[in-house]
Amino acid sequence: MSAKFCFWYLLLFAFILEKSIGGTYFVFSFLLSWFSQRREGGIFKVTFFVGLLLDLFSQSSFGAHSLFFLLSFLFFSYLTQRMSLFFALLPTIFLFTGVYESYILFFQGGEIVPSFDFFQGLVGLVFGVFFFRLISFLKERIILQEPLQLQFGL
Amino acid sequence: MDKEIRSSFFFPLLLSILLLFSDRTGLLAPPRAFLERLCSPLQFALYSLGKKIKSPLGSLFRLSVLEEENRKLEEELALALSKLAELKRLKKENEVLRKQLGVFQDDNWEMIPALVLGRDRFLKINRGKRGGVREGMVVVRENVFLGRIVKVTDFASLVQLVLDPNFKILARTEKGTKGIVVGSYQSGLLLTKVLTDAPLSSGDLVYARNQEGMPPNLLLGRIKKVFGGESQLFWEAEVEPIFDFSDLEVVFIAFPK
């Protein structure tokens, strides 16, 4: 199994979950988990385009998902200087959930639905942990230590 | 972050901000409409694939629940079969009467089908402004009320489902008991504000009260459990939706003729 295959297969899986269950948290937690393992420039391009696709799917303003994804990466990088990767993942996902949902609610119209947002945050968290473990495993066992740009031709 | 990574980070970040402002001013409406049409089949394929994956996985965790459901269904089937014979007789009678009176169903409403493209907090469907859809329109399946359109773009719309906690609708039961149905992600639907002297029992069908802008006699669900007592001012009841909302592929938008 190649790294390229793993990456796109898992991303597709995250998209399927996103479309059938809801929330952008599957895709976000996957990208964040991947970023936690490999910090090369290519991941930002992927994140940007994946964000645009999600904007299209969820009828939010173009750039909204990409912007919040990328800002979360920045926050995550800041946190990882102070704590382990795994523990940095958790507050990042919760922060993303809160900030992103607030943006959607206040700027895109809608009202606050605490039960829904909290549930979505938890779902994101569970999948974030799942993806983090899975990618760590893949990285150790399967994926070669090449830079991401070479592996994915980005 | 390292310096070289930083440079490849800020370009997509700035581009995202630029896109965000452009979209909010409406500059990106034409490419969005084009992309929406282009991506509709992909969204539908992903949504359908997700349902196929979810269904066997969900069954594994719900074996005991399924067993209980099966027993209930068997009982209901036996009851339904006896009712079916009666219904057939009534249908024939009804057809004759309708012909005589010259009355047709849905005389004032046209039901336009739409494919479900995905589900988040809202249900996304593949009909938008270009298909005549407007905010506030009612979405149904058969005679079951599913929700209302809350956002419309050229080729797609978002439906706020009855399950949404912000959704409220005036309702009545088959016995004429009035109340308000509110959405709840945890328990499906809740019938609230029912006066304690009104008749209310599990199994009663709950309908949306007839209002302007929606077809009459739309079904919301069936009462599963009644809460509250004489010490309280109002009854509350858990209402079970008729359809599994995660299993919808086609819905209908009610257009006034």
Chai-1 contact restraints between the chains, C-beta under 6 A:
chainA,res_idxA,chainB,res_idxB,connection_type,confidence,min_distance_angstrom,max_distance_angstrom,comment,restraint_id
A,F15,B,L46,contact,1.0,0.0,6.0,A-B,restraint_1
A,I16,B,L46,contact,1.0,0.0,6.0,A-B,restraint_2
A,I16,B,L49,contact,1.0,0.0,6.0,A-B,restraint_3
A,I16,B,G50,contact,1.0,0.0,6.0,A-B,restraint_4
A,K19,B,L46,contact,1.0,0.0,6.0,A-B,restraint_5
A,K19,B,Y47,contact,1.0,0.0,6.0,A-B,restraint_6
A,K19,B,G50,contact,1.0,0.0,6.0,A-B,restraint_7
A,K19,B,G118,contact,1.0,0.0,6.0,A-B,restraint_8
A,S20,B,Y47,contact,1.0,0.0,6.0,A-B,restraint_9
A,S20,B,G50,contact,1.0,0.0,6.0,A-B,restraint_10
A,S20,B,K51,contact,1.0,0.0,6.0,A-B,restraint_11
A,S20,B,K54,contact,1.0,0.0,6.0,A-B,restraint_12
A,G22,B,R119,contact,1.0,0.0,6.0,A-B,restraint_13
A,G22,B,D120,contact,1.0,0.0,6.0,A-B,restraint_14
A,R39,B,I5,contact,1.0,0.0,6.0,A-B,restraint_15
A,G41,B,I5,contact,1.0,0.0,6.0,A-B,restraint_16
A,G41,B,S8,contact,1.0,0.0,6.0,A-B,restraint_17
A,F44,B,S8,contact,1.0,0.0,6.0,A-B,restraint_18
A,F44,B,F9,contact,1.0,0.0,6.0,A-B,restraint_19
A,F44,B,P12,contact,1.0,0.0,6.0,A-B,restraint_20
A,F48,B,P12,contact,1.0,0.0,6.0,A-B,restraint_21
A,L56,B,L35,contact,1.0,0.0,6.0,A-B,restraint_22
A,L56,B,C39,contact,1.0,0.0,6.0,A-B,restraint_23
A,F57,B,Q43,contact,1.0,0.0,6.0,A-B,restraint_24
A,Q59,B,T153,contact,1.0,0.0,6.0,A-B,restraint_25
A,S61,B,L20,contact,1.0,0.0,6.0,A-B,restraint_26
A,S61,B,D23,contact,1.0,0.0,6.0,A-B,restraint_27
A,S61,B,R24,contact,1.0,0.0,6.0,A-B,restraint_28
A,F62,B,L19,contact,1.0,0.0,6.0,A-B,restraint_29
A,F62,B,D23,contact,1.0,0.0,6.0,A-B,restraint_30
A,F62,B,L28,contact,1.0,0.0,6.0,A-B,restraint_31
A,G63,B,S16,contact,1.0,0.0,6.0,A-B,restraint_32
A,G63,B,L19,contact,1.0,0.0,6.0,A-B,restraint_33
A,G63,B,L20,contact,1.0,0.0,6.0,A-B,restraint_34
A,A64,B,L20,contact,1.0,0.0,6.0,A-B,restraint_35
A,S66,B,S16,contact,1.0,0.0,6.0,A-B,restraint_36
A,L67,B,S16,contact,1.0,0.0,6.0,A-B,restraint_37
A,L70,B,L13,contact,1.0,0.0,6.0,A-B,restraint_38
A,S77,B,M1,contact,1.0,0.0,6.0,A-B,restraint_39
A,E111,B,N166,contact,1.0,0.0,6.0,A-B,restraint_40
A,V113,B,P165,contact,1.0,0.0,6.0,A-B,restraint_41
A,S115,B,P165,contact,1.0,0.0,6.0,A-B,restraint_42
A,S115,B,Y185,contact,1.0,0.0,6.0,A-B,restraint_43
A,F116,B,R121,contact,1.0,0.0,6.0,A-B,restraint_44
